[in-house]
């Protein structure tokens, strides 16, 4: 068992570094270009390796928090990746079973993290903020996904915003994991679990802001033209 766990840990670390490096490059590369697509695929491959190994390690060590966080980060990666295949939701495109599975998992593990936070608030104080933040973010995004399956988005570039924000969120989870494993600030270490996501979230919003503005302008123009 020890040998298996060691092997899983090595694969986990290698996959994590792959996701960390290619995720950073994807954030910098020109969106839609060949380099961006290549680093994006490598990032998703790295996140898949992280997910599989973290799930196995969490089950072997009976660590429910690690299990739920693994599903949380992989939900973001999967929903972001699938957004590329759901570009016609605004034309009432029907989602596939895999999309329902991904979104359903987001709901289940989002709620799971929120419930888990109660135990941490009681026994670990401020640490409860970590699973509560992750769980709330996961649940809200999953609800947005499911709603888009029933109510067609008005913006035809919805997929671009979803792809960028979800893949960016998954990258933030990778950065967070790297920081908390290598750094500690005592009783305030829980801040390191939350702060990277906030900062990278601001960066992501700055990156996708022009696309949102462009989309809003097109919607406004079409409404004026229809009057």
C-alpha positions, 0 to 999 in steps of 0.5 A, a space after each residue: 500500500 505504501 508503494 502505491 501511495 508513493 507512486 500516486 503522490 509522484 504522479 500527483 505532483 508531476 500532474 500538478 506542476 504540468 497544470 501549474 505551468 501550462 495554466 499560467 501559459 494559457 492565461 498569458 497566450 493569445 486566446 484562441 491561438 494555437 499555443 493557447 489551445 495546446 497549453 489548454 489541452 495540456 492543462 486539462 490533462 494535468 488536471 485530470 491526473 491531479 483529480 484521479 490521484 487526489 481521489 485515490 489518495 483521499 479514499 485511501 487516507 479517508 480524507 473527505 475534504 481532499 476528495 471534495 476539493 478534488 471534485 471541485 477543481 475538476 468540475 471547474 476544469 471539465 465545465 470550462 472545457 465542455 463550454 467549447 462544445 456548447 457554443 450553440 446553447 443560445 440557439 437551444 442546443 441540447 446538452 449531452 449526458 456528460 454535461 448533466 453529469 458534470 453539473 450534477 457533480 458540481 451541485 453535489 460536491 458544492 453542497 457537500 463542501 458547504 455542509 462540511 464547513 459546519 464541522 470546521 467552523 465548530 472545531 477549527 474556527 476560521 478554517 471553516 471559511 475554506 470549504 464554505 467558500 469553495 462549496 458556495 462557488 461550486 454550487 452557484 456555478 453548477 446552478 448557472 450551468 443547469 439553468 443554461 440547459 433550460 433557458 438559452 443564454 442571450 449572449 452568443 459568446 456565453 461559452 467564451 466567458 464560461 470557458 475563461 472563468 472556469 478554466 481560470 478558476 481551476 488554475 486558481 485551485 492549482 496555484 492554491 494547492 501549490 501555495 498551501 503545501 509549501 507555505 504556512 502563516 500559522 493560525 492564519 494559513 486558511 487565508 492562503 486557501 482563499 486569497 489566491 482564488 480572489 486575486 486570480 479571480 480579479 485577473 480573470 475578470 480583467 481578461 474576459 471583461 472586453 469580451 463581456 463588453 463586446 457581447 453586451 454591445 452586440 445585444 444592445 445593438 440587436 435590441 435597438 435594431 428590432 425596435 
